[in-house]
Amino acid sequence: MVYNLTSSTNIFESLSVLSSFNLAETIWEKYEKFAVPKIEESTLKLRGTLYYLKDISPKEANKELKMLNPIIPILCKLRSMIEPIDDREFHNFKITAMEFFDTVDFFQDNLQDIVSVHSSYEISLPALSEDWNSKEDQHWDNY
């Protein structure tokens, strides 16, 4: 069974919700009732995709990582804006957003691990192929 990751979709959904956050917002309660469940849902979906990371190829991981990389600076900026908030009114939103940011970081780290394991093989491939085709190693051609 081939499983396609939908992490980018989940991250984009929360990104759109988080980017509309504003401390001076006059309709905070309505925004919080809308935003917190959306962010929690995206966090849960993203955590669910972590289970399937063991089944993806390094090429697929690299593709996901390339889609995620442009989003990371935006998420970092949003995180730096939300993290220092100590107001009790924003506590639930802050906790939910920080869990989302941590999940995205963990997801990105796992993707990078998958890609880096494979990249060492790809880097060594030219050297291995040269060595493999050398005259000293022609006895390996019988295998």
C-alpha positions as CSV (number, residue, x, y, z in Angstrom):
1,M,0.0,0.0,0.0
2,V,1.4,3.4,-1.0
3,Y,0.7,6.1,1.5
4,N,1.0,9.8,0.5
5,L,1.8,12.2,3.3
6,T,-0.5,15.1,3.8
7,S,1.6,16.9,6.2
8,S,1.9,20.0,4.0
9,T,-1.9,20.3,3.9
10,N,-2.1,20.1,7.7
11,I,0.6,22.6,8.2
12,F,-0.9,25.0,5.7
13,E,-4.2,24.8,7.5
14,S,-2.7,25.8,10.8
15,L,-0.4,28.3,9.2
16,S,-3.4,30.2,7.9
17,V,-5.1,30.1,11.3
18,L,-2.0,31.2,13.2
19,S,-1.1,34.0,10.8
20,S,-4.4,35.7,11.4
21,F,-3.6,35.8,15.1
22,N,-3.6,39.3,16.6
23,L,-3.3,40.3,20.2
24,A,-5.4,43.4,19.7
25,E,-8.2,41.4,18.1
26,T,-11.5,42.6,19.5
27,I,-13.3,39.3,18.7
28,W,-10.8,37.1,20.6
29,E,-13.3,34.6,22.0
30,K,-14.7,33.9,18.5
31,Y,-11.3,33.6,17.1
32,E,-10.1,31.3,19.9
33,K,-13.1,29.0,19.5
34,F,-12.3,28.7,15.8
35,A,-8.5,28.6,16.0
36,V,-7.8,26.2,18.8
37,P,-9.7,23.2,17.4
38,K,-8.2,23.8,13.9
39,I,-4.7,23.9,15.3
40,E,-5.3,20.8,17.5
41,E,-6.8,18.9,14.6
42,S,-3.7,19.7,12.4
43,T,-1.4,18.7,15.2
44,L,-3.1,15.4,15.6
45,K,-3.0,14.7,11.9
46,L,0.6,15.6,11.7
47,R,1.4,13.3,14.6
48,G,-0.5,10.6,12.8
49,T,1.7,11.1,9.7
50,L,4.8,10.5,12.0
51,Y,3.7,6.8,12.2
52,Y,4.0,6.5,8.4
53,L,7.4,8.1,8.1
54,K,9.0,4.6,8.6
55,D,7.4,3.6,5.3
56,I,8.5,6.4,3.1
57,S,11.5,6.5,0.9
58,P,14.3,9.0,1.2
59,K,13.1,10.5,-2.1
60,E,9.6,11.1,-0.7
61,A,11.0,12.4,2.5
62,N,13.1,14.9,0.6
63,K,10.0,16.0,-1.4
64,E,8.1,16.6,1.9
65,L,11.1,18.4,3.3
66,K,11.3,20.7,0.3
67,M,7.7,21.6,0.6
68,L,8.1,22.2,4.3
69,N,11.3,24.4,4.2
70,P,9.7,27.6,2.9
71,I,7.1,27.4,5.7
72,I,9.6,27.1,8.5
73,P,10.7,30.8,8.7
74,I,7.1,31.9,8.8
75,L,6.4,29.4,11.6
76,C,9.5,30.6,13.5
77,K,8.3,34.2,13.3
78,L,4.8,33.2,14.5
79,R,6.4,31.2,17.3
80,S,8.5,34.1,18.4
81,M,5.4,36.3,18.5
82,I,3.3,33.8,20.5
83,E,5.9,32.3,22.8
84,P,6.5,35.4,25.0
85,I,2.8,35.9,25.7
86,D,2.0,35.5,29.4
87,D,-1.6,36.9,29.4
88,R,-3.9,34.4,31.0
89,E,-6.6,35.0,28.4
90,F,-4.3,33.6,25.7
91,H,-3.0,30.6,27.7
92,N,-5.0,27.9,25.9
93,F,-4.2,29.3,22.5
94,K,-0.5,29.6,23.4
95,I,-0.3,26.0,24.6
96,T,-2.1,24.7,21.5
97,A,0.2,26.7,19.2
98,M,3.4,25.7,20.9
99,E,2.4,22.0,20.7
100,F,1.8,22.5,17.0
101,F,5.2,24.2,16.5
102,D,6.9,21.4,18.5
103,T,5.2,18.8,16.3
104,V,6.3,20.5,13.1
105,D,9.9,20.7,14.4
106,F,9.8,17.0,15.3
107,F,8.3,16.1,11.9
108,Q,11.0,18.2,10.1
109,D,13.8,16.5,12.2
110,N,12.5,13.1,11.3
111,L,12.4,13.9,7.6
112,Q,15.9,15.3,7.7
113,D,17.1,12.1,9.4
114,I,15.5,10.0,6.6
115,V,17.1,12.2,3.9
116,S,20.5,12.3,5.6
117,V,20.8,8.5,6.0
118,H,20.2,8.2,2.2
119,S,22.4,11.2,1.2
120,S,25.5,9.6,2.6
121,Y,25.0,6.6,0.3
122,E,24.4,9.0,-2.7
123,I,27.5,10.9,-1.9
124,S,29.6,7.8,-1.8
125,L,28.1,6.3,-5.0
126,P,30.6,7.9,-7.5
127,A,33.5,6.6,-5.4
128,L,32.0,3.2,-5.1
129,S,31.3,2.9,-8.8
130,E,34.9,4.0,-9.7
131,D,36.3,1.4,-7.3
132,W,33.9,-1.2,-8.5
133,N,35.0,-0.8,-12.2
134,S,38.7,-0.7,-11.4
135,K,40.9,-3.5,-12.9
136,E,42.0,-4.7,-9.5
137,D,38.4,-5.5,-8.7
138,Q,37.5,-7.4,-11.9
139,H,37.3,-10.6,-10.0
140,W,34.0,-9.3,-8.5
141,D,32.4,-9.4,-12.0
142,N,32.0,-13.2,-11.5
143,Y,29.4,-12.6,-8.8
